Amino acid sequence: MTFLYKANAARGAEWARFFAARAPELPFRIWPDIGDPDEVRYLAVWKPPDDIAATFRNLELLFSVGAGVDQFDLTQLPPHIPLVRMIDPGIRESMIEYATMAVLALHRDLVDFIAQQREQVWREIQIVSASSRRVGVMGLGLLGQAVLQRLKAFGFTLAGWNRSPRSMTGVTCYAGERALPEFLAQTDILVCLLPLTAETHGILNRDLFVRLPRGAKLINVGRGGHLVTDDLIDALDRGVLSAAVLDVAEAEPLPAGHPFWSHPRILLTPHNASMTIPESAVDYVLETIGRHRRGEALPGLVDRERGY
Ligand code: GLV
C-alpha cells in the first residue's frame, strides 16, 4: 500500500518528511519513482498523469494538491475513486494575504504610482476612504469567504456573488446569474475566486466588464480560463477598467510576448498567490485517508456534477 505524490518535487521532499513522522507505516513515493503501480492506493497530484485508472488499478483516493480541480478530466475518472481537493490552512492564509495585498494595491492606486515613478512624476492622487470603496468577491467558497472576512478589518464596503445563496455578516450577498448585474454595478474592485467550470469559463469578459462602474479594477486569483485576454486588454485600453492584478493565465508559464507581460495597467504574478504548506497539507491528507477508511464523509470531496 503506497501513497504517491506527483507535484513540485522540492515540496514533495517535505511531504515525505511529514509522512515519515506521522504515518511511518504508509510508504510514500515521489513521481516518477512510482514503484509497483498496483500498490498505489493514494495519489496526490497537481497535473494528473494520463490513464490514472488503467495505471493505478487499486487506487482508492485521489487528491488534488491544490484547491482547484479543473486540471482533472472528471469524465476519465471512474466513479468509485473519490477526488478530493485540498482544504489547507496554508492555502487559505496565503490567499487572504495575496487578495488583501492586491485589493490594497488597487485601492491605493499602486499601478498609477508605479507608472509615475517610471516617469519621475511626483503627483499625489486623492485618497478614497475604504468605506466608499466597494469590493466584490465572485465565488463564496472557503477562500472567498475567508478573504472577505479579513477585508472587513479595513472598512471596505463588501459584497459577494455566488452560484448558490450564501450569507455572511457584513457582506451583501448575491446569488445566481440573475443577480450578477446588480452585484457588478456596485463593485469598484472585483476579485475572482470562482472555481473554473464549463459555466465559469470566460466569465470575465467584455459583457461583464461593461456592467462594472467605469474604471473599475479586477483581481483574478481564480484561473486563467475565467478571463478573456483580448477583452481585458481592450477594456484597459479604453478605460472601461483601470487596472488589473493577475496571478493566473490561460497558458502557464505565460508565453513570451503575451500582452499581460508589458501592459502598464497590469500587475502580474506567476500563479503564486497561494500554496499548500506541506505540514498542514499532510495532516489534511492523513485525516482524509482515515475518514475514508472509516467510511465517513470527506470534506473537500469533489462533486462531479458541479465540477468542484
Ligand atoms: C492553486 O491554484 C490551487 O488550486 O490551489
Boltz pocket constraint, residues with backbone or C-beta under 6 A from the ligand:
constraints:
  - pocket:
      binder: B
      contacts: [[A, 65], [A, 66], [A, 67], [A, 68], [A, 69], [A, 91], [A, 221], [A, 222], [A, 274], [A, 275]]
      max_distance: 6.0
